[in-house]
Amino acid sequence: MNELDFSGKRALIVGGSSGIGNGIAQAYRARGAKVNICGTKPSAAGYIGVEGSDLDGLDYAQLDVSDPRSVDNFKPNFDSLDILVLAQGTVIYNRGEFAMDGFRKVMEVNLMSLMACAAKFHAMLKASKGSLIIISSVAAFHSTKGNPAYNASKTGAYGLTRTLAQAWAEDGIRVNGIAPGLVDTKLTKVTTDNPKRREATIANIPLKRFGTPEDMAGAALFLASPLASYVTGQTLIVDGGLIL
């Protein structure tokens, strides 16, 4: 028996059009799952040529979680779901999160929409005794001086993971999380594209490299598999040792 065979399973990755979410989506697809993803662009064609986007074999739909009404109005083209991964995320640099408009925008995407999406698909996950995985960040475990909303939202995501796990265990739903360290995606270009910052950051990572979406996908495969059948309410830190 191959516990990492997801044949016959349906997965939805919100934020699966690029970066960490896309890496997770392709990992499930490569192991037999039917995978739906959501992104902000009107169609999958909008991601052609975009770095960190591989939509091959994935069923795409537009969902802009920055608008609460879009989650309420979203009409999935499937009627059953085994795995829900919430990988949506945004950040505003240059102290933009200290302004309330910026703070609210980041909180809406990074925290409010997590609950909205989880609640929307709760019934499907209950029916399948499925798995919910919330992508947070190691920012939940330390301060991030320039990004108060990012930090607060990721800390909130960590707490939400534990609470939903306790609340939904009676429904047979396992809820876990992944807290990535510094992963080379479009959201981290401010560091990865700056040689000085890049060198300084890698110096502080015991494994001496940035993470990849594939690294995060390994944790997501485990958490949704029978190998993790007795694991719930946990957030796996996948950071190369960054916060040790």
ChimeraX attribute file (.defattr): number of C-alpha atoms within 10 A of each C-alpha:
attribute: neighborCount
match mode: 1-to-1
recipient: residues
	/A:1	4
	/A:2	8
	/A:3	12
	/A:4	15
	/A:5	17
	/A:6	22
	/A:7	13
	/A:8	10
	/A:9	19
	/A:10	22
	/A:11	25
	/A:12	28
	/A:13	24
	/A:14	27
	/A:15	24
	/A:16	28
	/A:17	31
	/A:18	25
	/A:19	23
	/A:20	28
	/A:21	31
	/A:22	25
	/A:23	23
	/A:24	26
	/A:25	33
	/A:26	22
	/A:27	21
	/A:28	27
	/A:29	21
	/A:30	15
	/A:31	14
	/A:32	16
	/A:33	22
	/A:34	20
	/A:35	24
	/A:36	25
	/A:37	25
	/A:38	27
	/A:39	23
	/A:40	16
	/A:41	15
	/A:42	13
	/A:43	12
	/A:44	21
	/A:45	11
	/A:46	12
	/A:47	17
	/A:48	10
	/A:49	9
	/A:50	12
	/A:51	11
	/A:52	18
	/A:53	18
	/A:54	20
	/A:55	20
	/A:56	10
	/A:57	13
	/A:58	21
	/A:59	14
	/A:60	22
	/A:61	21
	/A:62	18
	/A:63	20
	/A:64	21
	/A:65	25
	/A:66	21
	/A:67	13
	/A:68	15
	/A:69	11
	/A:70	15
	/A:71	17
	/A:72	13
	/A:73	10
	/A:74	14
	/A:75	10
	/A:76	11
	/A:77	9
	/A:78	10
	/A:79	7
	/A:80	18
	/A:81	24
	/A:82	22
	/A:83	30
	/A:84	26
	/A:85	28
	/A:86	25
	/A:87	24
	/A:88	27
	/A:89	25
	/A:90	14
	/A:91	20
	/A:92	18
	/A:93	13
	/A:94	8
	/A:95	13
	/A:96	17
	/A:97	21
	/A:98	16
	/A:99	10
	/A:100	11
	/A:101	10
	/A:102	17
	/A:103	21
	/A:104	16
	/A:105	18
	/A:106	26
	/A:107	24
	/A:108	21
	/A:109	21
	/A:110	29
	/A:111	23
	/A:112	19
	/A:113	22
	/A:114	25
	/A:115	15
	/A:116	18
	/A:117	19
	/A:118	18
	/A:119	14
	/A:120	15
	/A:121	17
	/A:122	18
	/A:123	14
	/A:124	18
	/A:125	24
	/A:126	20
	/A:127	14
	/A:128	17
	/A:129	17
	/A:130	24
	/A:131	24
	/A:132	27
	/A:133	26
	/A:134	24
	/A:135	26
	/A:136	31
	/A:137	26
	/A:138	23
	/A:139	21
	/A:140	19
	/A:141	14
	/A:142	11
	/A:143	13
	/A:144	13
	/A:145	8
	/A:146	15
	/A:147	20
	/A:148	19
	/A:149	27
	/A:150	27
	/A:151	25
	/A:152	20
	/A:153	24
	/A:154	24
	/A:155	20
	/A:156	18
	/A:157	25
	/A:158	27
	/A:159	17
	/A:160	20
	/A:161	26
	/A:162	17
	/A:163	13
	/A:164	19
	/A:165	23
	/A:166	15
	/A:167	12
	/A:168	16
	/A:169	15
	/A:170	11
	/A:171	16
	/A:172	15
	/A:173	24
	/A:174	29
	/A:175	29
	/A:176	27
	/A:177	28
	/A:178	25
	/A:179	23
	/A:180	25
	/A:181	22
	/A:182	24
	/A:183	22
	/A:184	19
	/A:185	17
	/A:186	15
	/A:187	16
	/A:188	12
	/A:189	12
	/A:190	12
	/A:191	16
	/A:192	20
	/A:193	12
	/A:194	10
	/A:195	11
	/A:196	10
	/A:197	13
	/A:198	16
	/A:199	14
	/A:200	11
	/A:201	17
	/A:202	17
	/A:203	13
	/A:204	15
	/A:205	19
	/A:206	13
	/A:207	13
	/A:208	14
	/A:209	19
	/A:210	19
	/A:211	20
	/A:212	18
	/A:213	22
	/A:214	19
	/A:215	18
	/A:216	25
	/A:217	21
	/A:218	15
	/A:219	19
	/A:220	27
	/A:221	21
	/A:222	14
	/A:223	27
	/A:224	27
	/A:225	17
	/A:226	14
	/A:227	13
	/A:228	14
	/A:229	12
	/A:230	8
	/A:231	15
	/A:232	23
	/A:233	21
	/A:234	17
	/A:235	25
	/A:236	19
	/A:237	20
	/A:238	21
	/A:239	25
	/A:240	20
	/A:241	13
	/A:242	21
	/A:243	15
	/A:244	8
